[in-house]
């Protein structure tokens, strides 16, 4: 969530950079060239090492041990090999890699990925419906631009202050409800509302649509298992890019088909309210590591839920899943906890 403030700060700097460049190709080059700084992510393993959590989840024990020892050395803590007595038990395990294509065989994980992709697609695509109403209140380009950036900063602050207290799913549901209501009211009553009320509904809808988009990404990072978290997060972000492309397409067509665009995304926002109810709650829960952990996530009651109980399964559990746990699985789980 802290990285969201960096994104807001970059958007605040963009108009000033555009004024200094004064030419579109130069501006494009200035914005794109800093991406070369991301090359160390790939070529400098010492600067950005691999995640030990992912290495352990995929049974890459030797690499995980080296990574943990490197972290301990940087932190000034010298660890001896005796601190890893269980490493010899798992050293013969073969790495267990997972692909995003395996999600077709996991109903719960695949469902969570689709729902969060859908909510991010709505959160990014419906923002154009609110910013266009701002043009009717003021024709100044910078007014709508800086108001959108300001509401993005407020949305980030709102998420940071609320999701740890009220839960991820509840705030995501609230954001989807307010976004849908604001969009429906603007769609049906714009002709009968005063300019000030249209402005308020547009700002509120813009605020909660950005909160919906940010929280969808944050939620996806928590409910997806470690073994496929990177791939699932990539799919969710790709859906968000499609939503942003839909808004850009409306700009290129000079608002041709805007009414249909507004109707579709307002309907999707209402539909997302029903789908969010099927998501699990990740508050006070450990991050799932394996595919089985992701499949065993539960959907607690939305209100008056106890922090130590999750009674409702996300989907109907097959009879084979309710069988007693094998002792070897318990031994494997305990050995993983040692690391």
NULUMLO-85141 format. One record per residue (C-alpha): x, y, z; residue number from 1. Coordinates in nm, 4 decimals. Each point is the difference from the previous one (the first is absolute). Example, Ala and Ser with C-alpha at 12.3 -4.5 7.8 and 13.67 -1.06 7.14 Angstrom:
// NULUMLO-85141
{{1.2300, -0.4500, 0.7800}, 1};
{{0.1370, 0.3440, -0.0660}, 2};
//
This chain:
// NULUMLO-85141
{{0.0000, 0.0000, 0.0000}, 1};
{{0.2943, 0.2338, 0.0573}, 2};
{{0.0906, -0.0453, -0.3662}, 3};
{{-0.3392, 0.1496, -0.0860}, 4};
{{0.1174, 0.3337, 0.1376}, 5};
{{0.3027, -0.0135, -0.2309}, 6};
{{-0.2389, -0.0471, -0.2932}, 7};
{{-0.2012, 0.3023, 0.1132}, 8};
{{0.3191, 0.2046, 0.0346}, 9};
{{0.1049, -0.0985, -0.3539}, 10};
{{-0.3363, 0.1127, -0.1371}, 11};
{{0.0422, 0.3343, 0.1759}, 12};
{{0.3401, 0.0451, -0.1645}, 13};
{{-0.1196, -0.0977, -0.3481}, 14};
{{-0.1565, 0.3382, -0.0977}, 15};
{{0.3209, 0.1795, 0.1015}, 16};
{{0.2107, -0.2407, -0.2043}, 17};
{{-0.2336, 0.0535, -0.2961}, 18};
{{0.0467, 0.3766, 0.0241}, 19};
{{0.3788, -0.0398, 0.0003}, 20};
{{0.0051, -0.2421, -0.2955}, 21};
{{-0.2531, 0.1882, -0.2202}, 22};
{{0.0045, -0.2838, -0.2539}, 23};
{{-0.1836, -0.3312, 0.0130}, 24};
{{0.2880, -0.2268, -0.1212}, 25};
{{0.2392, 0.1578, 0.2505}, 26};
{{-0.2537, -0.0438, 0.2806}, 27};
{{-0.0501, -0.3641, -0.0980}, 28};
{{0.3747, -0.0591, 0.0088}, 29};
{{0.0429, 0.1716, 0.3371}, 30};
{{-0.2795, -0.2110, 0.1513}, 31};
{{0.1194, -0.3280, -0.1547}, 32};
{{0.3763, 0.0167, 0.0552}, 33};
{{-0.0211, -0.0338, 0.3815}, 34};
{{-0.1389, -0.3492, -0.0585}, 35};
{{0.3583, -0.1038, -0.0732}, 36};
{{0.0568, 0.0271, 0.3746}, 37};
{{-0.2068, -0.3185, 0.0336}, 38};
{{0.2720, -0.2078, -0.1675}, 39};
{{0.1682, -0.0785, 0.3373}, 40};
{{-0.3130, -0.1966, 0.0889}, 41};
{{0.1090, -0.2556, -0.2593}, 42};
{{0.3799, 0.0172, -0.0210}, 43};
{{0.1080, 0.0895, 0.3570}, 44};
{{-0.1098, -0.2780, 0.2310}, 45};
{{0.2075, 0.1466, 0.2813}, 46};
{{-0.2002, 0.3242, -0.0149}, 47};
{{-0.3451, -0.1601, -0.0369}, 48};
{{0.0262, -0.3601, 0.1214}, 49};
{{-0.2648, -0.2624, -0.0566}, 50};
{{-0.2793, -0.0277, 0.2556}, 51};
{{0.0896, -0.2603, 0.2663}, 52};
{{-0.3695, -0.0605, 0.0581}, 53};
{{-0.0486, -0.0996, -0.3639}, 54};
{{0.3141, -0.2147, 0.0056}, 55};
{{-0.1260, -0.1890, 0.3055}, 56};
{{-0.3516, -0.0378, -0.1439}, 57};
{{0.1426, -0.1532, -0.3180}, 58};
{{0.2368, -0.2301, 0.1964}, 59};
{{0.3206, 0.1670, -0.1231}, 60};
{{0.1676, -0.0582, 0.3347}, 61};
{{0.3692, 0.0636, -0.0917}, 62};
{{-0.0816, 0.3340, -0.1676}, 63};
{{-0.2249, 0.0977, 0.2897}, 64};
{{0.2784, -0.0766, 0.2475}, 65};
{{0.2498, 0.2107, -0.1942}, 66};
{{-0.2484, 0.2849, -0.0217}, 67};
{{-0.0727, -0.0062, 0.3738}, 68};
{{0.3708, -0.0140, 0.0815}, 69};
{{0.0566, 0.3004, -0.2273}, 70};
{{-0.2711, 0.1937, 0.1821}, 71};
{{0.1460, -0.0937, 0.3389}, 72};
{{0.3464, 0.1125, -0.1124}, 73};
{{-0.1347, 0.3376, -0.1150}, 74};
{{-0.1819, 0.0410, 0.3303}, 75};
{{0.3202, -0.0659, 0.1923}, 76};
{{-0.1183, -0.3335, 0.1419}, 77};
{{0.2304, -0.2952, -0.0600}, 78};
{{-0.1993, -0.3229, -0.0280}, 79};
{{0.1650, -0.3403, 0.0219}, 80};
{{-0.1124, -0.3063, -0.1897}, 81};
{{-0.1272, -0.1557, 0.3249}, 82};
{{-0.2887, 0.2458, -0.0051}, 83};
{{-0.1391, -0.1881, -0.3025}, 84};
{{-0.0134, -0.3597, 0.1325}, 85};
{{-0.3038, -0.0905, -0.2083}, 86};
{{0.1613, 0.1040, -0.3279}, 87};
{{0.1532, -0.3448, -0.0480}, 88};
{{-0.3441, -0.1596, 0.0200}, 89};
{{-0.1268, 0.2036, -0.2970}, 90};
{{0.3197, 0.0379, -0.2034}, 91};
{{-0.0971, -0.2848, -0.2323}, 92};
{{-0.3369, 0.1522, -0.0900}, 93};
{{-0.0402, 0.1055, -0.3587}, 94};
{{-0.1093, 0.3571, -0.0690}, 95};
{{-0.3759, 0.0187, -0.0437}, 96};
{{-0.0720, 0.2780, -0.2481}, 97};
{{-0.3531, 0.1133, -0.0803}, 98};
{{-0.1422, 0.1777, -0.3017}, 99};
{{-0.2952, 0.2332, -0.0259}, 100};
{{-0.1527, -0.2528, -0.2409}, 101};
{{-0.0520, -0.2324, 0.2964}, 102};
{{-0.2652, 0.2380, 0.1317}, 103};
{{-0.2503, -0.1752, -0.2235}, 104};
{{0.0185, -0.2959, 0.2377}, 105};
{{-0.0466, 0.2114, 0.3151}, 106};
{{-0.3505, 0.1363, 0.0269}, 107};
{{0.0411, 0.2312, 0.2999}, 108};
{{0.3275, 0.1633, -0.1111}, 109};
{{-0.1248, 0.0413, -0.3557}, 110};
{{-0.3254, 0.1540, 0.1277}, 111};
{{0.1864, 0.2469, 0.2225}, 112};
{{0.2252, 0.1005, -0.2885}, 113};
{{-0.2961, 0.0586, -0.2331}, 114};
{{-0.1960, 0.2047, 0.2554}, 115};
{{0.2922, 0.2255, 0.0882}, 116};
{{0.0862, 0.0433, -0.3693}, 117};
{{-0.3628, 0.0980, -0.0589}, 118};
{{-0.0021, 0.2554, 0.2831}, 119};
{{0.3292, 0.1554, -0.1145}, 120};
{{-0.1331, 0.0179, -0.3570}, 121};
{{-0.3077, 0.1857, 0.1277}, 122};
{{0.1991, 0.2283, 0.2304}, 123};
{{0.2272, 0.1188, -0.2811}, 124};
{{-0.2569, 0.0065, -0.2803}, 125};
{{-0.2788, 0.1855, 0.1801}, 126};
{{0.2220, 0.2934, 0.0994}, 127};
{{-0.0517, 0.1555, -0.3431}, 128};
{{-0.3756, 0.0222, 0.0685}, 129};
{{0.0703, 0.2231, 0.3014}, 130};
{{0.2784, 0.2131, -0.1503}, 131};
{{-0.2149, 0.0821, -0.3035}, 132};
{{-0.2627, 0.1549, 0.2279}, 133};
{{0.2718, 0.2231, 0.1433}, 134};
{{0.0540, 0.1511, -0.3457}, 135};
{{-0.3544, 0.1371, 0.0123}, 136};
{{0.0747, 0.1744, 0.3289}, 137};
{{0.3320, 0.1486, -0.1153}, 138};
{{0.1589, -0.0072, -0.3453}, 139};
{{0.3483, 0.0395, 0.1445}, 140};
{{0.1994, -0.3179, -0.0627}, 141};
{{0.2110, 0.0400, 0.3129}, 142};
{{-0.3096, 0.0183, 0.2198}, 143};
{{-0.1151, -0.3532, -0.0850}, 144};
{{0.3565, -0.1335, -0.0104}, 145};
{{0.1093, 0.1229, 0.3423}, 146};
{{-0.3373, -0.0849, 0.1529}, 147};
{{0.0425, -0.3591, -0.1192}, 148};
{{0.3519, -0.0145, 0.1466}, 149};
{{-0.1204, 0.1534, 0.3273}, 150};
{{-0.2805, -0.2551, 0.0336}, 151};
{{0.2537, -0.2742, -0.0729}, 152};
{{0.2090, 0.1150, 0.2952}, 153};
{{-0.3110, 0.0108, 0.2208}, 154};
{{-0.0955, -0.3505, -0.1146}, 155};
{{0.3430, -0.1308, 0.0957}, 156};
{{-0.0241, 0.1630, 0.3442}, 157};
{{-0.3541, -0.1361, 0.0418}, 158};
{{0.1166, -0.3557, -0.0699}, 159};
{{0.2973, 0.0267, 0.2349}, 160};
{{-0.2241, 0.1175, 0.2851}, 161};
{{-0.2936, -0.2380, -0.0438}, 162};
{{0.0931, -0.3424, -0.1386}, 163};
{{0.1991, -0.1028, 0.3064}, 164};
{{-0.2968, 0.0738, 0.2244}, 165};
{{-0.3065, -0.0894, -0.2071}, 166};
{{0.1531, -0.2659, -0.2244}, 167};
{{0.0898, -0.0179, -0.3676}, 168};
{{-0.3233, -0.1502, -0.1288}, 169};
{{-0.2261, 0.2439, 0.1854}, 170};
{{0.1801, 0.3094, -0.1285}, 171};
{{0.0163, -0.1452, -0.3519}, 172};
{{-0.3749, -0.0599, 0.0153}, 173};
{{-0.0623, 0.3540, 0.1300}, 174};
{{0.2115, 0.1485, -0.2798}, 175};
{{-0.1884, -0.2001, -0.2642}, 176};
{{-0.3412, 0.1018, 0.1428}, 177};
{{0.0802, 0.3730, 0.0128}, 178};
{{0.1604, -0.0119, -0.3454}, 179};
{{-0.3058, -0.1722, -0.1466}, 180};
{{-0.2493, 0.2324, 0.1703}, 181};
{{0.1864, 0.3130, -0.1099}, 182};
{{0.0173, -0.1272, -0.3551}, 183};
{{-0.3702, -0.0937, -0.0108}, 184};
{{-0.1097, 0.3346, 0.1448}, 185};
{{0.2094, 0.1914, -0.2522}, 186};
{{-0.1274, -0.2208, -0.2804}, 187};
{{-0.3686, 0.0447, 0.0827}, 188};
{{-0.0265, 0.3434, 0.1609}, 189};
{{0.2707, 0.2201, -0.1546}, 190};
{{-0.2606, 0.2110, -0.1815}, 191};
{{-0.1940, 0.0675, 0.3207}, 192};
{{0.2880, 0.0624, 0.2405}, 193};
{{0.1691, 0.3293, 0.0697}, 194};
{{0.3603, 0.0542, -0.1000}, 195};
{{0.1277, -0.0139, 0.3566}, 196};
{{-0.1672, -0.3367, 0.0671}, 197};
{{0.1365, -0.1422, -0.3258}, 198};
{{0.3449, 0.1135, 0.1098}, 199};
{{-0.0387, -0.1668, 0.3413}, 200};
{{-0.1191, -0.3295, -0.1494}, 201};
{{0.2822, 0.0060, -0.2547}, 202};
{{0.2661, 0.0630, 0.2660}, 203};
{{-0.1422, -0.2676, 0.2322}, 204};
{{-0.0225, -0.2513, -0.2840}, 205};
{{0.3514, 0.0834, -0.1125}, 206};
{{0.1307, -0.0401, 0.3556}, 207};
{{-0.1543, -0.3410, 0.0617}, 208};
{{0.0682, -0.1316, -0.3501}, 209};
{{0.3706, 0.0631, 0.0580}, 210};
{{-0.0292, -0.1622, 0.3436}, 211};
{{-0.1659, -0.2980, -0.1695}, 212};
{{0.2886, -0.0300, -0.2463}, 213};
{{0.2755, 0.0369, 0.2626}, 214};
{{-0.1588, -0.2414, 0.2443}, 215};
{{-0.0545, -0.2608, -0.2733}, 216};
{{0.3754, -0.0129, -0.0602}, 217};
{{0.0765, -0.0019, 0.3722}, 218};
{{-0.2583, -0.2752, 0.0627}, 219};
{{0.1349, -0.2116, -0.2862}, 220};
{{0.3479, 0.0068, 0.1547}, 221};
{{-0.1388, -0.1510, 0.3204}, 222};
{{-0.2461, -0.2669, -0.1148}, 223};
{{0.2106, -0.1506, -0.2798}, 224};
{{0.2343, -0.2861, 0.1026}, 225};
{{0.3713, 0.0705, 0.0075}, 226};
{{0.0769, -0.2566, -0.2702}, 227};
{{-0.2133, 0.1868, -0.2594}, 228};
{{-0.0278, 0.3462, 0.1561}, 229};
{{0.2116, 0.1717, -0.2656}, 230};
{{-0.1912, -0.1478, -0.2924}, 231};
{{-0.3420, 0.0650, 0.1556}, 232};
{{0.0918, 0.3576, 0.0822}, 233};
{{0.1113, 0.0447, -0.3611}, 234};
{{-0.3415, -0.1170, -0.1239}, 235};
{{-0.1787, 0.2384, 0.2368}, 236};
{{0.2157, 0.2959, -0.1087}, 237};
{{-0.0574, -0.0897, -0.3659}, 238};
{{-0.3756, 0.0302, 0.0573}, 239};
{{0.0603, 0.3458, 0.1477}, 240};
{{0.1949, 0.1024, -0.3101}, 241};
{{-0.2962, -0.1081, -0.2158}, 242};
{{-0.2262, 0.2282, 0.2052}, 243};
{{0.2361, 0.2943, -0.0459}, 244};
{{0.0194, -0.0735, -0.3721}, 245};
{{-0.3803, 0.0161, -0.0212}, 246};
{{0.0089, 0.3528, 0.1434}, 247};
{{0.2741, 0.1064, -0.2412}, 248};
{{-0.2016, -0.1433, -0.2885}, 249};
{{-0.2932, 0.2237, 0.0919}, 250};
{{0.2297, 0.3039, -0.0104}, 251};
{{0.1237, -0.0945, -0.3462}, 252};
{{-0.3565, -0.0357, -0.1290}, 253};
{{-0.0991, 0.3473, 0.1296}, 254};
{{-0.2457, -0.1463, 0.2539}, 255};
{{-0.1833, -0.1967, -0.2674}, 256};
{{-0.1880, -0.2790, 0.1773}, 257};
{{0.0487, 0.1559, 0.3437}, 258};
{{-0.3548, -0.0848, 0.1122}, 259};
{{0.0482, -0.3690, -0.0824}, 260};
{{0.3377, 0.0063, 0.1763}, 261};
{{-0.1625, 0.1470, 0.3111}, 262};
{{-0.2885, -0.2501, -0.0020}, 263};
{{0.2330, -0.3004, -0.0338}, 264};
{{0.2355, 0.1011, 0.2795}, 265};
{{-0.2844, 0.1034, 0.2309}, 266};
{{-0.1559, -0.3454, -0.0511}, 267};
{{0.3349, -0.1656, 0.0611}, 268};
{{0.0399, 0.1967, 0.3239}, 269};
{{-0.3333, -0.1331, 0.1265}, 270};
{{0.0962, -0.3522, -0.1026}, 271};
{{0.3340, 0.0279, 0.1798}, 272};
{{-0.1833, 0.0576, 0.3301}, 273};
{{-0.1412, -0.3528, -0.0223}, 274};
{{0.3303, -0.1578, -0.1037}, 275};
{{0.2020, 0.1649, 0.2797}, 276};
{{-0.2126, -0.1882, 0.2542}, 277};
{{0.1641, -0.3225, -0.1225}, 278};
{{0.3517, 0.1155, 0.0902}, 279};
{{0.1798, -0.1152, 0.3159}, 280};
{{0.1240, 0.2356, 0.2696}, 281};
{{0.3782, 0.0293, 0.0324}, 282};
{{0.0015, 0.2182, 0.3125}, 283};
{{0.1809, -0.1719, 0.2899}, 284};
{{0.0690, -0.2999, -0.2255}, 285};
{{0.3401, -0.1404, -0.1005}, 286};
{{0.0872, 0.0312, -0.3666}, 287};
{{-0.0766, -0.3231, -0.1907}, 288};
{{0.3134, -0.1694, -0.1304}, 289};
{{-0.1102, -0.3139, -0.1845}, 290};
{{-0.2868, -0.0617, -0.2384}, 291};
{{-0.1706, -0.1991, 0.2733}, 292};
{{0.0188, 0.2983, 0.2364}, 293};
{{-0.1652, 0.2137, -0.2656}, 294};
{{-0.2771, -0.2548, -0.0500}, 295};
{{-0.0685, -0.0232, 0.3743}, 296};
{{-0.0728, 0.3702, 0.0470}, 297};
{{-0.3357, 0.0699, 0.1623}, 298};
{{-0.2640, 0.2708, -0.0303}, 299};
{{-0.0884, 0.1366, 0.3460}, 300};
{{-0.3239, 0.1870, 0.0730}, 301};
{{0.0195, 0.3612, -0.1099}, 302};
{{-0.1372, 0.1366, 0.3288}, 303};
{{0.0529, -0.1144, 0.3593}, 304};
{{0.2738, -0.2429, -0.1031}, 305};
{{0.2372, -0.1496, 0.2536}, 306};
{{0.3716, 0.0410, -0.0766}, 307};
{{0.0786, -0.3654, 0.0809}, 308};
{{-0.2673, -0.1687, -0.2119}, 309};
{{-0.0746, -0.0326, -0.3700}, 310};
{{-0.2974, -0.2297, -0.0350}, 311};
{{-0.1203, 0.0473, -0.3542}, 312};
{{0.1900, -0.1683, -0.2861}, 313};
{{0.0438, 0.2034, -0.3169}, 314};
{{-0.1282, -0.2905, -0.2085}, 315};
{{-0.1438, -0.3399, 0.0770}, 316};
{{0.2831, -0.2217, 0.1254}, 317};
{{0.0393, -0.3378, -0.1754}, 318};
{{-0.0378, -0.3076, 0.2263}, 319};
{{0.3679, -0.0848, -0.0437}, 320};
{{0.1033, 0.3330, 0.1533}, 321};
{{-0.1809, -0.0794, 0.3246}, 322};
{{0.2049, -0.3152, 0.0648}, 323};
{{0.2372, -0.0070, 0.3019}, 324};
{{0.3377, 0.1576, -0.0608}, 325};
{{0.2836, -0.2441, -0.0580}, 326};
{{0.2774, -0.0030, 0.2615}, 327};
{{0.2639, 0.0550, -0.2689}, 328};
{{-0.1684, 0.3298, -0.0945}, 329};
{{0.0245, 0.1139, 0.3607}, 330};
{{0.3700, -0.0868, 0.0088}, 331};
{{0.0548, 0.1921, -0.3252}, 332};
{{-0.1925, 0.3006, 0.1357}, 333};
{{0.2006, 0.0023, 0.3244}, 334};
{{0.3285, -0.0197, -0.1895}, 335};
{{-0.1057, 0.2937, -0.2163}, 336};
{{-0.0778, 0.2052, 0.3095}, 337};
{{0.3569, -0.0559, 0.1212}, 338};
{{0.1173, 0.2220, -0.2855}, 339};
//
